[in-house]
Amino acid sequence: MPPARQGNGCMTDTIDVTSRQAIYRGIVTGEGQSFRGIRYAEAPIGPLRFRPPVRHENSGLVDATTFGNAAPQMQRRAPAWMPRGAGFQTGEDCLNLNVYTPAADGAKRPVIVHAFGGGFQGGAAQGGYHDDAGFAARGDVVLVRPNMRTGALGFLHLGPAMGDDYAAANRGMLDFVAALEWVRDNIAAFGGDPDNVTLIGMSSGSFTIAALFGMEGVADLYRRAWLMSGPASRIVMPDTATAITATFLDKAGIAPGDTAGLAALPVETILAIQETVLATHLGERNAPGGRTLGIVLDGTSLMRHPLENLASGRFRDHELVLGWARDEARMWYAFGIMPEVADRATLLASIARFRPEDPAGELARLEAELPGRSWTEYEEIFLSRAIYRDPALATASAQNTAGGRAYTYEFAWVPPFEGGRLGAAHGSDEPFVFGNVSPDRIPLTAGDNRADALAAEMSTALYAFARTGEPTWALADGIQTFK
């Protein structure tokens, strides 16, 4: 293997892997081989900015030793207790993926494809807390992490205003599908089995994966899905998506049909405007009709609601794991994004967004189950269940009733930070599922001697699921609790 000199002046071993018309040059480490920044679709710039991804066929020698761009997004300062990583570069030329394998040796290892979370507004396939090479090596699996378009560039529903021939719906979801097509066509050369692909995602990444159950022609691209805090529920109706687009265009000073004006918008302007258009209140954002970006039931890219397809039995041969954190909504209160609930009337209005038929009855049931809580605590508990837990159970029920297999779990580990005030919050299970809870990456695990064992337990379940379609608990056991 010839050495290649990196920009920092040190030498590193490289390896060349041939697939189709391309020779991919990656990096060899003590944990395996990594191939970074592989283009899977043409750069979505110029006339392709709002179009569906255009397949890119790599050829010749492809330098896969450096990461590509993540999608443009607002950069926010995170609290010191949040997961830590090296960071990442952003740019509109972002349709690339990273592959981590123990060895590109022709073995047929399970393939795990990860869709990052970020509220449909951000996220990246690199630069976070993940120990990607270590994860692949520990489980003897091949890990693929694609970048895809996010925010207005990926999900603003522009077709009705600008014409479907100019702007496709659900571009970020279609990017993910294009990455899966690259996996199907190439992953065997990297030691993976294209017929044994498990998708895993958290939050918006999970919602994106769940939406695939409503698409046509993608079922053969994967066999399994592990969904964290993103069941087959958050689907945006076309009228809601169209209204959000109208507000966006009005703020941008662009008339419907003015494709030239939209094309000329600087990406910084697009990001700034989308921040003013979308709701920040968790309930308003996730309730039916909420002002949020997401997967739109457009009838073209997403033909049917994914729950409808699951209930029909069309995906009964695809195994599912659906997980949620016990205190999902706590994070938004900890960040100060969610305001304190002042009185009973305000709480009832919040509940009514999801349960308009009987908000008072819903609150009465909560008060009977958990007496003596504050209005804010009741709202937090209700939103945790209404947005994440209850739709996950409904998704699992649809799959199981149709003759498939869907396993469920609740994550209840509470970090010791500040007396446990963060609870088992949104996204807190993902580091454990990936078996990576070192305090230098996940500060909240510092001082908790249970964390390593729990991470080993959960990552073992993921590896088992990717191999066999069964995690480490039986379907008949019901909801598995990890704490």
N, C-alpha and C positions, 0 to 999 in steps of 0.2 A: 504494500500500500504506500503510495507516494506521500511524502509529507507536504502540507500546505501551510504557508505562513499567514497567520491572522494579523489584523491591524495592530494588535498590541505588541507584536514583535516576537511572540513565543510560537514554538512549533507545535503542531497538533497532527495526529494521524488522520488521514481521510480514507474513504472507501468509495468506490464507484459501483453503482448498481444499475443494471440495464433493464428498462421496461418499455416495451413498444418501441418508439423511435428515439427515446431519450436515454442518456446516461446521467444518472443523478449522483453528484458528488456530495457525500455527507461526511459527518465527523464521527470518529471512533473514540469512545471513552471507556473507562473501566466498567461501566454499567451497560454498555451496548453501543448502538449506533443511532445517530439522530440526523434527520434530513429536514432542513428548515426553509421556510419561505417558498415552497413549491407553488408555482402558479397553477391554478386549476381552471381559471376562466380569464378572459381578456380583461384588461383594466377598465372598470366602469367609469370612464371619463369621457368628456366631449359628448358626442351623440349617444353614447352608451350609459350616460350618468343615471338615467331612470329606466333603463331597459332591463329585461331579464338577462341573466348571465349568458355570455357567449362562450361556448366551449373553446378551450385553448389546448392544442396538442403540442406538448413539449417535444423538442427534437434536439439532437446533438448533445453536447455537454451542458448540463444544467448545474449551476453552482447552488447547492443546497446547504451551504455552511453558515448562512446568516439569515436572521429572521426578516420577514417582510413587514409591511405596515399592518396595524390594526385599523379599523374604520375610524374616520374622524369623529371626535366626541369631546364633550366638555370635560376638562380635567379638574377634579375636585380634591381638596386636601382631606385626607381621611384621618380619623382619630388614631392615636397611637396604639389602641388595642385592636385595630382592624388587621387582617392578614397583610403580610408584607411580601413584596417582590421587587424585582429589578426595574420594573417599568417597561414601557414599550413606545415605539414610534407610531404615529398615525399618519394617514394620508388616504386620498380617495382611491388610489391604486392599492386595493387591500384584499383582493380575492386570491389568497394563498393559504397554504396549510403546512403543518409540521407533522412529521412522522417520527415515532420513537419505537425502536425494535431491539430485542436482545441480539438478533442477528438476521441479516438478509440472506438466509441460507436455504430458502425453499420450503421450510417447515410451514405447516398450516396451523398457525397459532390463532386463537380468538382475537378478533379485532374490536377495539373499543373506540368509538368516535364521540368526542366530547363537544357539546355546544355550550359555550359560555353564557353566563347570565349578565344582566346589566339593565334590566327594565326596558328592553328594546331600544335603549339610548346609548349604550356603551358596552364595554367588555372587550377582551382580547384573548387570542389563542396562545399568548406567551407573556412573560413579564410579571406574572402573578406569583402566588405562593406555591404553585404546583411544583412537585418534584417529578417531572414527566418521565425522565429516563429511569429513575428509581422505581416508579410505579410499574413501568413496562417490564423491568428486569425482575422485580419481586414476584409478579404474577405470571411471567413468561407469556405475555400478551403483546400485541402491537397496538400502540396508542396513536390516534390521529386527532389533531386539534386544528380545525379550520377557522380562519377569519372570515367574516361576512359583513355585509353592509348593515348598519344600525341606524337608529334615529330616522329623521325625515328622508334621508338618502335611501334607507332600506325599506321603510314602511309607510311613508305618507301616501295616502290613497289618491293619486293624481289623475287616474284614468278618466273619471267623469268630467273633470275640468279641463284636462289637457289632451284627451284622446288616448284610447287604449293603444294606438299604434305608436304613441310617444312614450308613455309611462306604463309599465306593468305593475300590477298589484303584487304585494307580498314579496318584494325583491329580495329581502334578506333571507326569507324562507327558501326561495328558489336558489339563492347562492348556496345554502346548506345542501340542497339536493344535488347541485352541480358538484360539490365536494364529494358527496357520496358516490356519484358516478365515477369520479376519478378513483376513489377507493376500489370500487368494483373492478375497474379496468387495470389497476396497477398494483394493488396491495400484495398480491401473491409474490411479486419480486422482492418485497421487503419482509418476507417471512410470515405473512398473514393469510388467513383463509377468507376469501371474498364471500363465501357462503355461510360464514359465521360472524356476522357483524352485530354488535350491541351498541345502541345509541344511549348516551347518558347526558343529562343536562340539568341545570338548576335554574329556577325562576324563568326568565324569558327564554333561555336556552331550552328548558324543559317544555314550556308552552309551544315553542317552535317544533320540537320533536313530536309532541302530542298532536299538533295540527296535521302532521303527515298522514295520520289515520283518516283524514278527510280528502286526501289527494288521490288522483288516479295515477297508475303506472309507477309507483315507487315502492310497493310492498316487497319486491324482490331485492331491494337495496339493503335491507336489514332484517334481522330475525327477532331482535329483542329490544326493549327500551326500559331504561331505569330513569324514572322521572322524579326529580326532587323539587317539591314546591312549585309544580307547574303541570297540573293535570289537563285533561282534554276539555277545558271549560272556557278559558278566556279567548273567545272568538268575537271579533268586532263586527257588528252589523254594518252593511254598506252605507246606510243613511247617517249613522254616527261618524263613520270614517270620512264621508263626504263633507259633513259639517265641519269637522276639524280642519280639513284641507281648505275649505272656504275661509276660515279664520286665518289660517297660515298665509294664504295668498293675499288676503286683505292687508295683513300686517306687513307683508313684503312689498305691497304696492304693485302687485302683478295681477292683471286681469285674466280671467279664464281664457285659455287658448293662446296666451302669450308665451309660447314655448321658448322664444329667444330670450325673453326677460328672465324666465326661470333658469335657463341654461347659464345665464351670465351671473347669477347670484353667487357671490363668494361663499365658500363652505363655512367660513366663520359667521356669516350672516344667517345662513340656514340653521346653524346650531343655536345661535342666539334667539332666533324667532321661535324655534320649537320649544325652547324653555318657557316662553311666555304663553304658549298655546295649551300645553298639557297640564292636567291637574296634578297637584302635589299631595292632596289629601288621599290617603290610602283607600278609603271607602269610595270616595267620588271617582277615583281613578279606575277601580276594579269592578264597580257595579255596572249592570247593564246600562249602556248609553254613556259610560264614563269617558272623560276626555283623556284618552291614552292612545299611544301607538301600539300596534299589535297585528296579529294575523286577521285579515279581513275575509269574510265569507263572500268572495266576489263572484263565485259561480264559474270561474275559469281556472285559476290556479288552485283554489280551494273549492272543490265541487260540492261538498257536503259538510255538515257539521261533523267533526270527528266522533262525537259520542253516538251519532246516528249510525255511522259505519261500524263502530265497535259493537253496538247493539244488534246489528244485522248479522254478525258472525263472520264478516268478510276478513277479519284479522284474527280469527280464533287460533291460528297457528303461530301467532306472535306473542311470546311471553312478555309480561309487564311486571315491573316493580314500581310502586307508587309510594313515595315517602313525603312526610311533612314534619316540620318542627313544631313542638307543642305550643311555643309562644311566638309564632310567626311574626305577628305585628309588633312585637316589643321593640324591634330595631328602630322603627319609624318614630316611636316615642323617645327612645334613647337618643336619637339624633336630633330631637327637637323639631322634626318635620310635622308631627301630629300635635295639634293643640290639646290642652286639657279640656275635658268635656264639662261644661259649666252646670248643666242641669238635666233633669229627666227628659225634657222636651227635645233638647239637642241630641241626646242619645237615641231617642225614638226616631228622630229624623234620619240619623245615621243608619239605624237598623232597617228603616223603611226603604232605603235604596235597594236592599237585597230581598227583604221580606215585606213588600208593600201590603200584602193581604192581612197580616196580623203582627205588626211590630210590637204591640203591647204584650201579646201572648208570648212572643219570642223572649222579650225581656223578663217576663214573669217566670219563664222556665229557667232562665239564667240565674235569677235571684233565688229561686228555690234550690238550684243545684249548688250555687256558690254564694251563700248569704253574706252580707256585710261588706261587699266590695264597693269601691268608688265608681262613679259614672265612667270615669276614664278607664278603669280596669275592666268594667263590663264591655266597653266598646272594643278594647284591645282583644279580649277573649272572643267576642263575637266575630270581629274581622278575621282573626286567625283561623277560625273555623269556617266562616262563610266563604272566604277567598281560597283557602288552601285545603284544609282537612276534608270538609264535606264534599267538594268537587272531586277530590282524590278518591274518596270512598265511592262516589257515584261512577267514576271512571272504572274503578276496579269491578264494581257490581255489573256494569254493562258488559265488560269483557268476560267475567265469570259466568254470567247468566247466558251468554251466547255460546258457551262451551269452550272458552279459552281459559288461560291461567293468568291471574293478576294477583300479585302478592303486595301486602301493605305493611308499612312500618311507621311508627312515630318516634321522632328523635327527641329525647327528654334530658340530655346532658346539659347541665347548667355550669358555666365557668365560675370560678370563685371570685372573679373580678367584682370589686365593690359590693361584696355581700350577695352576689348572684343577681344583681338588679337587671342584667341583660336577659336573664332567662334563657331558654332554648330558642333562640331567635332565628329569623329567616336566614337561610344560607349557612347556618352553623354546622349542619351535618356534612356538607360537601368535603371539607378537609378530612373528616373521619372516613368517609366512603372511599376517598383516594389514599387513605393510609398515611397521611402526611400531616402530623400535628406537632412537629418540632416547635418549641417556643420561639425560636428565632424567626420562624415563618408565621406561626399562629400564636401571638402573644397571650391570648386568653387561656391557653393550656398551661401556662407557667404555674407551678405550685400544685398541680392536680395530678396525682400519681395514677389516676384511672385512665387518663387520656390515651396513653399508648396502647393499652390493652383493648380499649373500645375501638380505636382506629384499626387495630389488627383484626378485630371481630368483624367490623363493617366492610373493610376492604376484602377480607376473605369471602364474605357473602357476595360481593360484586364479582370477584374472580370466578366463583362457583357458578354464578348466574350466567356469566359470559360463556362458560364452557358447556353448561348442561341445560340452561334454561330454568334451573332451580337454585334459589339462594340457599342459605344455610338454615332456613326455617321452612316448615311444611305449610302448604296451602291451608290445610285444615286447622292450623294453629291460630288463624285469624291475624289480628294486628300484632306485629312484633314490636316490642318496645326496646329502644336502645338508650341506656342512661348510665 
